[in-house]
Amino acid sequence: MKKQNLREKTVLDLQIREKELAEQLFALRLQKVVGQLEKPAKLRTAKREMARVLTIIREKQSEA
């Protein structure tokens, strides 16, 4: 998701997205350990999106 789209969402929506990404990261890490991860780039992409979401959540909370 692009930064602009994330900035338009509410903190609650971003926290929901954070939980989804955490679950996705867990599943990807598990696949990596087992050796079933087909696209290792997905792990990197998920980590980056998680960082973006967390950054925007913190920015919005500090504004309030």
Backbone as JSON Lines, residues from 0, in Angstrom:
{"i":0,"aa":"M","n":[0.83,-1.17,0.0],"ca":[0.0,0.0,0.0],"c":[0.89,1.24,0.0]}
{"i":1,"aa":"K","n":[0.46,2.26,-0.69],"ca":[1.26,3.46,-0.78],"c":[1.1,4.31,0.47]}
{"i":2,"aa":"K","n":[2.11,5.15,0.71],"ca":[2.1,5.99,1.9],"c":[0.88,6.9,1.94]}
{"i":3,"aa":"Q","n":[0.52,7.45,0.82],"ca":[-0.61,8.38,0.77],"c":[-1.9,7.68,1.17]}
{"i":4,"aa":"N","n":[-2.1,6.46,0.7],"ca":[-3.29,5.7,1.08],"c":[-3.31,5.4,2.58]}
{"i":5,"aa":"L","n":[-2.14,5.12,3.14],"ca":[-2.07,4.83,4.56],"c":[-2.36,6.07,5.4]}
{"i":6,"aa":"R","n":[-1.89,7.21,4.95],"ca":[-2.1,8.45,5.71],"c":[-3.57,8.85,5.75]}
{"i":7,"aa":"E","n":[-4.35,8.41,4.79],"ca":[-5.78,8.75,4.76],"c":[-6.6,7.9,5.73]}
{"i":8,"aa":"K","n":[-6.05,6.79,6.2],"ca":[-6.78,5.88,7.08],"c":[-6.72,6.37,8.53]}
{"i":9,"aa":"T","n":[-7.66,5.89,9.31],"ca":[-7.68,6.23,10.73],"c":[-6.69,5.35,11.49]}
{"i":10,"aa":"V","n":[-6.42,5.73,12.72],"ca":[-5.49,4.95,13.54],"c":[-6.03,3.55,13.76]}
{"i":11,"aa":"L","n":[-7.33,3.43,13.96],"ca":[-7.94,2.11,14.17],"c":[-7.74,1.21,12.94]}
{"i":12,"aa":"D","n":[-7.96,1.77,11.75],"ca":[-7.76,1.0,10.51],"c":[-6.3,0.58,10.37]}
{"i":13,"aa":"L","n":[-5.39,1.48,10.73],"ca":[-3.97,1.17,10.65],"c":[-3.58,0.08,11.65]}
{"i":14,"aa":"Q","n":[-4.18,0.1,12.81],"ca":[-3.89,-0.95,13.8],"c":[-4.41,-2.3,13.33]}
{"i":15,"aa":"I","n":[-5.54,-2.31,12.66],"ca":[-6.05,-3.55,12.08],"c":[-5.1,-4.06,11.01]}
{"i":16,"aa":"R","n":[-4.62,-3.15,10.17],"ca":[-3.66,-3.53,9.12],"c":[-2.38,-4.05,9.73]}
{"i":17,"aa":"E","n":[-1.95,-3.45,10.85],"ca":[-0.74,-3.91,11.54],"c":[-0.9,-5.36,12.0]}
{"i":18,"aa":"K","n":[-2.06,-5.69,12.55],"ca":[-2.3,-7.07,12.99],"c":[-2.28,-8.04,11.82]}
{"i":19,"aa":"E","n":[-2.88,-7.63,10.7],"ca":[-2.87,-8.48,9.51],"c":[-1.45,-8.73,9.03]}
{"i":20,"aa":"L","n":[-0.66,-7.67,9.01],"ca":[0.73,-7.81,8.56],"c":[1.55,-8.66,9.52]}
{"i":21,"aa":"A","n":[1.28,-8.55,10.82],"ca":[2.0,-9.37,11.8],"c":[1.71,-10.84,11.55]}
{"i":22,"aa":"E","n":[0.46,-11.17,11.28],"ca":[0.09,-12.56,10.98],"c":[0.75,-13.03,9.69]}
{"i":23,"aa":"Q","n":[0.76,-12.14,8.7],"ca":[1.38,-12.49,7.42],"c":[2.89,-12.71,7.6]}
{"i":24,"aa":"L","n":[3.55,-11.85,8.37],"ca":[4.97,-12.02,8.62],"c":[5.26,-13.33,9.34]}
{"i":25,"aa":"F","n":[4.42,-13.67,10.31],"ca":[4.6,-14.93,11.02],"c":[4.53,-16.11,10.06]}
{"i":26,"aa":"A","n":[3.52,-16.09,9.2],"ca":[3.35,-17.18,8.24],"c":[4.53,-17.25,7.27]}
{"i":27,"aa":"L","n":[5.01,-16.1,6.83],"ca":[6.14,-16.08,5.89],"c":[7.42,-16.59,6.56]}
{"i":28,"aa":"R","n":[7.63,-16.19,7.81],"ca":[8.82,-16.67,8.53],"c":[8.76,-18.19,8.73]}
{"i":29,"aa":"L","n":[7.58,-18.66,9.03],"ca":[7.4,-20.11,9.21],"c":[7.69,-20.85,7.91]}
{"i":30,"aa":"Q","n":[7.19,-20.31,6.79],"ca":[7.46,-20.93,5.49],"c":[8.95,-20.92,5.18]}
{"i":31,"aa":"K","n":[9.62,-19.85,5.57],"ca":[11.05,-19.74,5.3],"c":[11.82,-20.81,6.07]}
{"i":32,"aa":"V","n":[11.47,-21.01,7.33],"ca":[12.15,-22.01,8.16],"c":[11.92,-23.41,7.62]}
{"i":33,"aa":"V","n":[10.7,-23.67,7.18],"ca":[10.36,-25.0,6.68],"c":[10.93,-25.22,5.28]}
{"i":34,"aa":"G","n":[11.23,-24.13,4.59],"ca":[11.78,-24.24,3.25],"c":[10.74,-24.19,2.16]}
{"i":35,"aa":"Q","n":[9.55,-23.68,2.46],"ca":[8.47,-23.64,1.48],"c":[8.23,-22.24,0.92]}
{"i":36,"aa":"L","n":[9.05,-21.29,1.29],"ca":[8.86,-19.92,0.83],"c":[9.31,-19.81,-0.62]}
{"i":37,"aa":"E","n":[8.35,-19.56,-1.52],"ca":[8.65,-19.5,-2.94],"c":[9.23,-18.15,-3.36]}
{"i":38,"aa":"K","n":[8.71,-17.08,-2.76],"ca":[9.17,-15.75,-3.12],"c":[9.72,-15.04,-1.88]}
{"i":39,"aa":"P","n":[11.03,-15.09,-1.68],"ca":[11.62,-14.45,-0.5],"c":[11.4,-12.93,-0.46]}
{"i":40,"aa":"A","n":[11.13,-12.34,-1.59],"ca":[10.9,-10.9,-1.64],"c":[9.62,-10.51,-0.9]}
{"i":41,"aa":"K","n":[8.68,-11.44,-0.77],"ca":[7.44,-11.16,-0.04],"c":[7.73,-10.82,1.42]}
{"i":42,"aa":"L","n":[8.72,-11.49,2.0],"ca":[9.09,-11.24,3.38],"c":[9.6,-9.81,3.54]}
{"i":43,"aa":"R","n":[10.43,-9.39,2.65],"ca":[10.99,-8.03,2.69],"c":[9.89,-6.99,2.49]}
{"i":44,"aa":"T","n":[9.0,-7.25,1.55],"ca":[7.9,-6.32,1.27],"c":[6.98,-6.18,2.49]}
{"i":45,"aa":"A","n":[6.68,-7.3,3.12],"ca":[5.8,-7.27,4.3],"c":[6.46,-6.51,5.45]}
{"i":46,"aa":"K","n":[7.75,-6.7,5.64],"ca":[8.47,-5.98,6.7],"c":[8.43,-4.48,6.45]}
{"i":47,"aa":"R","n":[8.64,-4.09,5.23],"ca":[8.64,-2.67,4.89],"c":[7.27,-2.05,5.08]}
{"i":48,"aa":"E","n":[6.23,-2.77,4.67],"ca":[4.89,-2.22,4.84],"c":[4.54,-2.12,6.32]}
{"i":49,"aa":"M","n":[4.98,-3.09,7.1],"ca":[4.75,-3.03,8.55],"c":[5.44,-1.79,9.13]}
{"i":50,"aa":"A","n":[6.64,-1.51,8.7],"ca":[7.36,-0.33,9.19],"c":[6.63,0.94,8.81]}
{"i":51,"aa":"R","n":[6.1,0.99,7.59],"ca":[5.35,2.17,7.15],"c":[4.12,2.38,8.02]}
{"i":52,"aa":"V","n":[3.39,1.3,8.26],"ca":[2.16,1.39,9.06],"c":[2.49,1.86,10.48]}
{"i":53,"aa":"L","n":[3.52,1.28,11.09],"ca":[3.88,1.66,12.44],"c":[4.34,3.11,12.52]}
{"i":54,"aa":"T","n":[5.07,3.56,11.52],"ca":[5.52,4.95,11.48],"c":[4.35,5.91,11.41]}
{"i":55,"aa":"I","n":[3.4,5.61,10.55],"ca":[2.25,6.5,10.38],"c":[1.37,6.48,11.64]}
{"i":56,"aa":"I","n":[1.24,5.32,12.28],"ca":[0.47,5.25,13.53],"c":[1.12,6.15,14.57]}
{"i":57,"aa":"R","n":[2.42,6.08,14.7],"ca":[3.12,6.91,15.69],"c":[3.0,8.4,15.36]}
{"i":58,"aa":"E","n":[3.07,8.73,14.08],"ca":[2.91,10.13,13.69],"c":[1.53,10.64,14.07]}
{"i":59,"aa":"K","n":[0.52,9.85,13.79],"ca":[-0.86,10.27,14.09],"c":[-1.09,10.37,15.59]}
{"i":60,"aa":"Q","n":[-0.5,9.47,16.37],"ca":[-0.67,9.52,17.81],"c":[0.06,10.7,18.43]}
{"i":61,"aa":"S","n":[1.19,11.08,17.86],"ca":[1.92,12.22,18.4],"c":[1.24,13.54,18.05]}
{"i":62,"aa":"E","n":[0.49,13.55,16.95],"ca":[-0.26,14.76,16.56],"c":[-1.42,15.0,17.52]}
{"i":63,"aa":"A","n":[-2.02,13.92,17.99],"ca":[-3.24,14.05,18.83],"c":[-2.94,14.46,20.25]}
